[in-house]
């Protein structure tokens, strides 16, 4: 029975933990910020010595949506850099056999209008609004790759497309686009507003993956020993514009008014799509469609 330590109790950490615990062949422990502050370089090593995990999943981080990226860039950059440096240093000292470093898609260039592959990393500029956060995360990929090469270890970075999940009230997820829009549309429906104004112009193209599908991908990677690649994308094969997403959420929340886009230039990256064909070829595909997933989130939603 492999011992798995999951660092981070946000949306992703909880989903991966819950999914792995359904399989009795895994022994899973989850540590969140309330009991383990990864910004402290000493405490993690003590926990590794106590738990003695064979597999560590790094799902911890300080996150926010586009507005927090703009308002608090230093906080997002510095806090995540501390977490990543301290964590990878502890993994190295303890000689963890398998490390799965979970990474958001913002590490990819912002100027490639196609599905991006791992070889596209470092090939162009990242989105300016999330640059400090993205730099911290790509530092993690760089160090995981270096440790993998130096120690010949099964360490991997897994880049996820835009994730969302049923528990959209988790603090680290509140500002992301789907829960943020659900909150906005739900409030507008309750208040019987005639129109709702959204940032940007609605044309950016995104892909959204339910976190339960992502958790199933993590399990697939572990049980099938998919560690041959240093970086692996997890994504689906369906893309949507923000305008499409807004229309889905309008229908789900039964909002009767008009959707207006501010055309204020706050679009972020215009196209952010990942090429997940490598993992698809290894037998994993997502199962939850976006309309189904958004409805699931809405059913459990609380303002």
Secondary structure, 3 states (H helix, E strand, C coil): CEEEEEECCCHHHHHHHHHHHCCCCEEEEEECCCCCCCCCCCHHHHHHHHHCCCEEEECCCCCCCHHHHHHCHHHHHHHHHHHHHHHHHHHHHHCCCEEEEEEEHHHCCCCCCCEECHHHCCCCCCCHHHHHHHHHHHHHHHHHHHHHHHHCCEEEEEEECEEECCCCCCHHHCCCHHHHHHHHHHHHHHCCCCEEEECCCCCCEECEEEHHHHHHHHHHHHHCCCCCCCEEEECCCCCEEHHHHHHHHHHHHCCCCEEEECCCCCCCCCEEEECCHHHHHCCCCCCCCHHHHHHHHHHCCCC
